[in-house]
Amino acid sequence: MEKVKVSYILKLSVIGFILMIAAAATINRVISALSTISMPDLTGLKLERAQKISAGMKIELKVEDEINSPIYEAGSIIAQDIQARSEIKKGRTVYVVVSKGFKLVRIPDVTNRPRAEALVMIKNADLLEGFDTIIASPFIKDTNVISQSPDAGQEVPAGIRINLLRSSGPRTKNFIMPRLAGKDTLEVFSILKNKGLHIDSLSSEAGSTAASGTIIAQSPQSGYMVNEKSAITLKASINENDLRLKKRIINISYTSESATPQLIRINVLSLNGSETVYNEVAQPNDPVNVSAAVRGQAVVQIYGGIELLKEMEFPN
């Protein structure tokens, strides 16, 4: 009989413990439900009104920034860092951006400007970048702005978007990559130059039975489609006993014809390998003079940014 009583008491204890856990979980859910709220949408409200609503919901409201807006009147909330209808705890700090109203600004003329420069001018005028459309043009340089909308000179509210129509340069011409193996390097330079193609890198390799300066490998391979943007790499044979391959120094002189400072890069290609001997911003009419060590026939490529400005050959 005593054992039955003990067993009964243990069962009651277990049931009581389970009921206590369930009650605690229910209480926690109730407390959690009472301490969370649905984040209201404050955009468009005046700051004072939004602060009253937030205070009533136990939310702390702080102004993170004030900016001009062509849409919201001064003192209205433009954005909030917590999305409306999100579940948040009471006492949470919410940061908002408040409108300073709109101000009139004059649209700058960004036509014929490179995209990077145009965007800086737009930003400095308190305007935003709009749609960016690109078309081929044989007259306007790659990345330069052909036209803009709205037009330059107009007075508009700060913060509106300026749409750009930009050039991708002349329409790309595709060529079938010719077979270059067995040809002399300078002959290859001429072949590629006549098609508007240029060499990205040149290396040399000893041990071939071909004469020094003869192309023994190429990439892309012959038969592949290429254009002026294709990276072409070549490998030429070299005979260390060839007296014509003695290292020599060439002098390179170039004066930038740009009306503004320009990034000038000078690459030298020879059987000594590929080398960038100059990569700096040059001032208008400021001569650049550099030297390079080469072996055999050499070609110098001068770039303004990514555009090939000039190519010079240095025979043996």
N, C-alpha and C positions, 0 to 999 in steps of 0.2 A: 504493500500500500504506500509505503514511504517512497519507494522508487517511482511509482506512478506520479506522486505529487511533484517530485524533483523533475521528472520528464516534462510534466505539464508547465511547470514554472520556466524551464529552459525554453520551451516552445513560445510561451508568452513573451519572454525576453527577446528572442529572435524576431518575433513579429513586431514588437515594440521598436526594436532597433531599425528594422526596415522602414516602418512608418515614420520614424524620426528622420531618416535620410531623405525619404520622399518629401516630407514636409520642408526640410531645409532646402532642397532643390527648388520646390515651389516658391518658397520665400525669396530665394536668390533670383528666380526669374521675375518675380514681381518687382523686387528692388531694382533689377536691371532695366525692366520696362519703364519704371518710374524715373530712372536716371538718364534715359536716352530720349532723344527727340528727333524729328525729321527736320533736316536743315531747310530753312525757308529760302525762297528765291528773292534776293535783295536787289538784283539788278534793276536799274531804272528808278529806284526809290531815292528820295532825298536822304542825305546822310542822317539828319536829325530823326526822321521817321524810322529809318532802319535801326538806329540805336535804341529807340523806344521798344520796337518789336523784339530786338535781340535781348534787351534787358529783361523783358517779360518772359522770355524763354530761357533765361539764365545763360545767355551766350555773351562772351566778351568780344566786342567789335573793335578792331584796330585798323587805322588807315595805313596801308603799305606804301601807296604812291598816289600822286595826283598828276594827271596828264590831260592834254587837250583832246577834245573829242568833237567830231563833226556831227555826232548823233545825239549824245546825251548832254543836257543842259548843265551848267555849272552847279556843283554840289550834289549831283546824282551819282549813284554807284554804277560803275562800268562793269566791274568783274569782282568775283569772290573766289577765294582759294579752295573752298569746299563746295562741291557741286550740289545744287539744289536737290532736295529729297533724299540726300544721303543720311544714314543713321549716325548720329554723333552723340557724345555724352554731354550732359549739362556742364557748364563751366568751361567748355572748349573755347579757345581763342580763334576767331575767324578774321582773316586779313582781307581787306577790300581795296580796290582801286577806285578813286573818285575823280570825276570829270572836273576840269577847270574851264569847261565851256569851249567854244571854238574861237579860233583867231584866224584872220585872213593872212595868207602867205602868197607870195608870187611864185608860180611854177618856173623852175629854171629850164634853160634850153640844153638838153642832153644829147641832141642829135649829133652824129659823127663822133661821139665819145665812146671809148671802150666801156663795156658793161660795168666793170668794177668802179670806174670813175663816175659813171652815171648814177650808180646806186649811192655813192657817197654824197653827191650833189643833192639827190632826192632826200636822203636822210637829213642832211644839214638844213634843208628847207622845211623840216618838220612834216614831211610827206612820207608815204609808204610805197613799197614796190607792189605793182599790180601784176597783170598777166604778162608773161614773157614769151613772145612768139618769135620764132627763128625761120628765116627764109634765105635761100641762096641769092647772092647778088654779085655780079661781076665788077661793080663799081665801089662798093663799100667794103672795107676791110673786115675780116673775121672778128666777131664779137662786138663790132661797133653798132651803135643805135642808128637805124634808118629813120624812124619816126616815133613819136610819142603821143599819148592821148591821156588827158586833155593836152592841148597845145601849150607851148611855152608862153610866158608873159601874162597869163590869166591870174586873177586873184581868186583864190579858193580857200575853203576852210582847211586848217591844218589837219593832217591825218588822213586825207583822202589818198586813194591809190593811183599811181601813175603807171599806165600800161606802156610797155616797150615793144617795138618791132625791131629785131636785131638781125644782122647779117651773119651768115655762116661762111661768107666769102664766095668765090665763084663755085659753080656746081662742080663737084668732084669728078675728075676724069679717071676712069679705070683703064689699066693696061695689063696685058699678059706679061708676067715676069719673064724676061729673056734668059737664055742660057749664057752664063758669064764665065763658066769654067774654061780655062785655057786662054783667056784674053788678058792683056796687059792692064794693070790697075788704072793708068791714065785713060786708056781706051774705054774702060768700064765707067770711069767717072763721067766721060763725055756722053756715053750711051744713056746713062741714067739722067744726066742733067738735061739732055734734049727732050726727055719725057716728063720733066718736072719732078723727077724722083731724086732723093738724096740718100747718102749712106749714113746710117746711124753709128756704126762702128766698124773698124778694120783691124784685124789681127794677123799675125804671121806665124808660119810653122816651118821648121827646118826638116830636112830629110826627104823632100820631094825631088823627083828627077826633073821637074819643070824649072824653067829659068826663073831667077829671082824676080818678084813682082808679078808673077802669073797667078791669077785667081784659081784656087783649088777647091773652094767650097763657098756656098752662098745660102742665104735664108732671107726670104722665102725661096723655095725651089722654083726652077723654071716651069712655066705653065700655070702658076698661081696668079690670081687676080690681085693687083696692087694699085695704089694711088699715092698722091704726094704725102699722105699722112702715114704711109706704111713704114715700119722700121726695118731697114735693110742692113743686114750684117754680112761681111765678107771675110774670107780668110785667104791670104796670099802665101805663096811659097817664098822661102828665103834661103840663100846659100851663104853661110858665114864666111866663105872664102872669096866671095864676090867683092872686089875692091870698090865697086860703085856703091856698096851699101855702107860705106864708112859714115859714121854719124856726122852730121853737119848742123849748123845753126841757121835758121831762117828768121828774118825780121818781118814782122807783120805790123802794118800801120793802117788805121781806120779812123775816120771822123764821122760821128753820128750826124745824119742829116735831119733828124727829128727836131721839131720845134719845141719839144718838151723833153725832160730827162727820160732816158730809155735804158731798160736792162739789156746790156749787150753781152752776148756769149760767143766766144771764139773757140771752135773745135779744130784740132789739127789731126789729120789722118795720114799715116805713112806706114812703112814697114816697121817702124819703131812702135806701132800701136796707135790707139786713139787716145787723145788727151784734150781736156778742156783747159786752155791756158789763160782764159779771161772770162769772168762771170760777175760783172759789177754794173751798177747804174752809171751811165755816162751822160755828162751834160751836153747840151747842144753845142756844136762846133768845137767840142773839146777832143783833141786827137788822142787815140788809144794806140800806144806803141808797146808791143810785147815781142818776145823771142821764144822760139821753140826748137828743141832738138829733134831731128827727123833722120830717117834712113831711106834712101832711094827716092822715088817720086812721092810728092806730098800734095795734099789738097787742104786748103783752109776754108772752113765754113763759118760765116759770121751771121749770127741770129740777133734780131731785135725782138725780145720776148720769145715767141715760138715761131716767128716768121723768118725764113731764110732771106737775108738781105743781100748777101754777096758771097761768091765762091771764087777762090783764087787757086791756081795750079802752080806748083813749084817742081818742074822737071829736074832730073839729075843734073 
